[in-house]
């Protein structure tokens, strides 16, 4: 089974398990660097939980997801015209004040992470902010029909230092807030700077 098939086939279960998670602290760590009512792209928006939260807080929100079923649900839940699009297909140029990639790039093949990060940097305005999160670990693995690219601090450091226009603002570990999950997450917030 492909990862995308998992989301299309388990859409209701996925939304039920993720939609009501308290995300306020993570939002704050991202929004503190953003201009009021700035533009945000939510990459891999899933149910639309975070897109809806940012919209309610006055931001201009666009969202993408690669699961047809999740795109349909996210449109219903958020009222945003969520696009069916993969992070591999990002092509915007200097368009967003912030890019939110919560638990989405963990499905990017490790060898393609630099390429996707470059697309994210191109899509951000100068001084724009990006939040990304990965399940904490150091390997690539399959679990319950999904492929995961885990990340630890050293791997994150090696990835980010490939770019001379990334300023790391924060990096920290959190515990999964779902009661039936005992996993840690690596959270990263970085800023796009002018190329040196």
N, C-alpha and C positions, 0 to 999 in steps of 0.2 A: 504494500500500500504506500502511495506517496503521501507526504505530509499534508498536502492540500486536500487529498481525499478524506483524511481524518477530520479536518474542519468542516468539510461539506457534509459528512455523514453524522457528525456529532455536534451539530451547531447548537441545538437547544441545551444539551448538557454543558457545553463549553460556556455558553452565556450565563446559565444558572450558577456555575461555579466561579465566575469571574466578575460579573457585573456589579455586585454590591461590595466588593473589596474596598476598604477605606484607603484612599490614595493621597489624602491631603498633604502629608509630609513630602511625598515625592513630587507632587505638583509644585509645592513651595520652593523646592530646591532648583526647579527649572524656571518658574515664573519670576523669581526674584531678579533674574538677569534680563527679563523681557520688557519692552516698552508696553505701556497700557494699550489695550486693544490692538496689539501687534498681530502679525499673521503667523499662524502655526500650521504646519503640515504634520498630521498624525500618520505615521507609516506603520502599516499592519494594524489597523485600528480595531480589529476584532469586532466585538459587539457594538463599538462606538462609545463605550463608557467614558474614556478620557476625552474624546472629541466633544461629547456632550457637556462634560464638566468645564472644559475651556470655553466653549460657546457661551455657557451660562455666566462665565466670569468676564465676558465682554470681548474675547479675542475673536479674530477673523480666522475661522478654522476650515481647512481642507483636509480630506482624509482619503486614504487608499487601503485596500486589502486585496489579497489575491484569491480569497475564497468567495465564490459566487454567492453561496448561501449567507455568509457573514456580511457581505456587502448589502444584500437585500435587508437583512435584519438591522444593520447599522443605519441604513437610510431611514427605516421606519422609526427607530429609537431616537435618532438625533435631528431629523429634518434636514440633514446635510446631504448634498448630492455626492455621496461616497463613490469614488472611482474604483472599478475593478482593475487593479494594476499591481505589478510586482515591484519590489524595491530594486530589482535588476533593471527596470525600465524607467527609472527616474531620469528626467531630461530638463527640468526647470533650471533657469539660470538666475541667481541672485534674487530670489522671489520671497523668501521667508525670513522672518525675524527669529523663528524657532522651529526646530524639527524634533518631534517626539517619537522615539522608536522604542516603545516599551515592550519587551518580550517579543520582539519581531525579528531582529537581526540574529537571534539565536537559531533561526532556521536558515540563515545564509551559509552556504558552504564556506568553510574557513579560507580556502584559496581565493575566494571571490570577495572576502571582506574588504580588502584595500580598494578594490574597484567600486564597491557600493559606497564606501566611506567617501571616496572621491566624488561620486555623484551627489551625495548629501552635502558636501562642502560647496560644490558648484551651485546647488539649489539654495543655499543659505546666503543672505546678505552678509556683507562684511560686518564683523562683530556679532553675527547671529549665533544662536545658542542651540546645541544639540544635546538631547538626553538619550542614552541607550542603556539597555539592561540585558544581562545574560545570566543564565543559571550558572552558579559558581562551580568551577571545576577546570579541568585542563584537557578534556578529550572530546572527540566526536562520537556520538552514540545514537542508537535507535531506542526508543521507549514507546510502547503502546502505539505503534504505527507512525510515530513522528521521529524525524531526524533532528538532533540537537547539536549545536556547536557551543560547547561550554567555554567559559573564559575565566582566567584568574588574573591577578594584578600584573604579573610579568608579561603574560600574553597581551594584555590590554596595552601595556607600556610599549611593547615592541610594535604593536599595530599602529598606535598613535604617532610614534616617532618616525614613521615613514613619511609624515607630512610636516612641512615646515610652517604651515599656517594653522596649526591646531594648538590652542592653549588649554591645557587641562585645568579645569576650575575645581572639580570635586570628583572624588572616587571613594565609594564606601560600600559596605556589605549590609544587606538587610535579610531578614528572615521572611520566608513566604507566609503571607497572612491567611492563606486558606487552611482551615482546621485539619484537613486530611493530607496536607503536604508538609513534609519535613525537609525543606530545601533552603539553601542560601542563594542570594542573588547579588551579582556584582553590578553596581550602578555607576554610571559615568556621566558627567556633564562637562562638555568642552565648548570652547568658543572658536569661531572662525576668525582668524586674523588676516591682515594683508600678507600676501606672499613676501618673504624676505628677499 
